Amino acid sequence: MTFTGVTPYLYYEDAAAALDWLTEKLGFGPDTRYEGLDGRVEEAEIRVGPSARVMLTGRAPGADEGGGALLIVHVDDIEAQFERITGAGVDLEPPKDEPYGPRTIHVTDPWGYRWYFWEGDAMPPS
């Protein structure tokens, strides 16, 4: 048996607004939206690079569905991602070299999810 991937599944009460923000501010996409009869996005997925995706639901999480998440997105050019995000109007700290290896920037979306962009890999402590 081999693991072949993992896909985050996030709860956004307004999934359409979240998809728009993730596209505009972080550069993700394209997305696929599944709307209910009322026109609200009930389920969706958004591409993150050529082989990764994030699934979304259009409702707030229940008490037993997790209290939060930190998502690490690997990039090959942290400076370019920083320029993209700040150019879209998001205020964040400049990239920094972490003591555990990667060069990173940290963004929290308007719904409280933390998106950490990493260039490089974490290294085990010596």
N, C-alpha and C positions, 0 to 999 in steps of 0.2 A: 504494500500500500504506500502511495506517495501523495503528500499534500500538493495540490496544484495551484493554490491561491486562497486568498481571503477577501471578502467584500464587506466593508462596513455598511450597516443598515442604520440610518439616522432618522430620528423623529423631529419633524418640523411642523408646527401647527399650520403654518402657511408655506407649503412646499413650493408653490410657484414663486413666491418672493425669495425663498432660499435658493432655488435654482438660478434665478436671475442674478442674485448677489454673487453666488459661486462662479458664475460665468463672467460677470462684469469685473469683479474685484480680484478673483484669484486666477482667472484664465482657464477654468475648466470648461468642458463641453466637447461635443454637443450633448444634449440631453434628450431623453425620451420620456414623455409624460402620459400618464393614464388618468383620465379625468372621470369623475362620477357624473351622474345625471345633472347635478347642480353646477357643473363646470369647474369644481374645485379639483386640484390635483390630489388624487388618492394615493398613488404610487408613482415612483419615477426612478430613473437611473441617470447618472451623469458620468461621462467619460473623464478620466484623469490620466492623460497621456495615452499612448497607443494600446496599452494592455490592462489598465486598471480602471475600476469604476466604483462609484459609491451609489448605494440604493437609498431612497428616501421614502418615507411615508408622510402623508399630509395630516398628521395628528400629533398631539403632544404625547409623550411617553406615559404609560401607566406606572403605578407605584412599583411594580415588579419588573419593569423593562429597562432598568439601568438609569443611573443618575447623571451620567455625563461621559464624555469621551475626549481623548486627545488623539488626534490623527496625525501621523507622520507621513509626509509626502516627499519622496526622494526626487531631487532635481539635479541636473548637470551644471546649472549656472545660477547660483544663489543670488548673485548681484543682479542678473537680468530679472529674476522673479521679484526681488525687492523693488526694482524700478517699475515693474508692471503694476504691483500692488499699490505702491505709493502714488504712481501716476493715475490710478483709478480713484484716488482720494482717501485712501486708508492711511491713517497715521500709525506708524510702528517704528520700533527701534531698528537701527541699521544691523546688517548681518554681523554675527559674532562667532568667534571660534570657541567651541565648547571644550571643556577640559577632557571630556570623554570621546572626542574625535571629530564630529561633523562641524561644519560651518552652518549656522542656522538663522532663521527668522521665525518669529512667532506672531500669529494673527488669531484673534478671537472674533468669530462672526457675531452678528447681532443677536443670535439665538443662544450664544454661550458655548458653542463648540470651539475647541482650541485646535487650530491647524498649524502644525510645525513643519516647516520646509527645511529639508536637510540636503546639504551637498557633502557627500562622503558618508562613511559608516561609523557607527559607534565602535569603540575599541574596548576590549575587556581591561579592567584595572590590572596594573602590573604588580 
